[in-house]
Amino acid sequence: MARYFELLRGRTAVERLAVASRLTRAVRELAKAAIVAREPSLSTREVQAELAARLYGPEVSARLFPPQNAH
């Protein structure tokens, strides 16, 4: 761990931001994969809603992904 932080300190701010961005994307993809593995029948929208609920809470998820009315 110490070596990892040493390497990060040697990078520019832009490089550190790029590393953080890649790690964030990777974690989100892993979370989405876990959601799909647990419930493979979910639609893409339902997976996104579940991910939003995990990351930001159910209230935010409900605002971002309100229930769709059947027409």
N, C-alpha and C positions, 0 to 999 in steps of 0.2 A: 504494500500500500504506500509506503514511504517513497519507493521508487516511482510509482505512478504520479504522486503529487509533485515530486521533483521534476519529472518530465513535463507536467502541466505548467509549472512555474517557468519553465524554459520557453514556453510558447507565447506568442503575442495574444493580445486580448481577442482579436478576430479569430485566431486559431482555437482558443479556448471556447469561444462561443460556438464555433462549428462543431467541436467535439460534444458540447452539451446538447446541441440541436440533434445530432445523430443519436446520442444516447436516449434523448426524449422520444424520438421517432421509434427507436427500437423497443422501448418499454411500452409505448402505445400499441405497437404491432403485436407484442407478446400478450398484452391484455386482451386485445381483440381476438387473438387466436384462442385464448382460454375461454372467452365467452362463446365462441363458435363451437369449441370442443365440448363444452358443457351442454349447449343447446343448438345443435346443427340446423334445426329447422327455422331459425330466426332469419328474417329478412335483413338486408343491409341496413335499412333504417332502424330496425329493432336492435341490431348490434351497435350501431352508433349511439342510440338512446341509452343502452346499457353501459356503454363505455363512458358517456357523459355523466351518467348517474354515479359510476365508480369514481370518476375524477373530480366532479364538481358537486355531487349530491343530487338527490332525486328532484328537488324543487327546480334546480337549473335545468336538469334533463327534461322535465315536464314542460318548461317554457320553450326550450329549444326544439323539442319533438312532441308537440301536442298530439293527443289522439286524433287520428284521421277519421272523419265521418265516412261511413259506407254510403255510396250513392247508387 
